[in-house]
Amino acid sequence: MTQELVNQILLEVNAHYEPRLNAGLITDTQMYSNFVKWIKRKYTQKTYQSSEKQNSNLDVNTAWADQASQHHAAVNSPVHIPEDFV
């Protein structure tokens, strides 16, 4: 994000919040806080979407493809589980 883009967005934010500022319904600090939240939200969505596209071809089982599967025999006797087992 460039400073020029930040300045442009800030002009739009100022115009959006100007009536509330003039009416005393919001402070400068609240307006700039909302601006920062909006930028962070937008940036987070972009990074999430780009990482989603990169990982879309991955298979979660690929890491275990070369490992032998482990099968255990069935338990035919009662199993005692202690009461304090966590």
C-alpha positions, 0 to 999 in steps of 0.5 A: 500500500502506497502513501498516495493510496492511503491519502486517497482513501483517507479523503474518502473516509473524511468525506464519509464521516464529516457529517458525524464529525460536524454533529459531534457524534464521533471524534477524530480518534474514532474516525481514524480508528475506524479507518485503520480497522477498515484497512486491516480488514481489507488487507487481511481479506486480500492476503487470505484470498491470495493464500487460498488460491495458492493452496487450492491444489494441495491435498491434505493427505499428500504428506502421508502418501509414502508412509505405510498405513498402520492397522491395529488388531481389534480388542476382544477383551474389556478395556479398563479406563481409570476414573482419573483419566484425563 
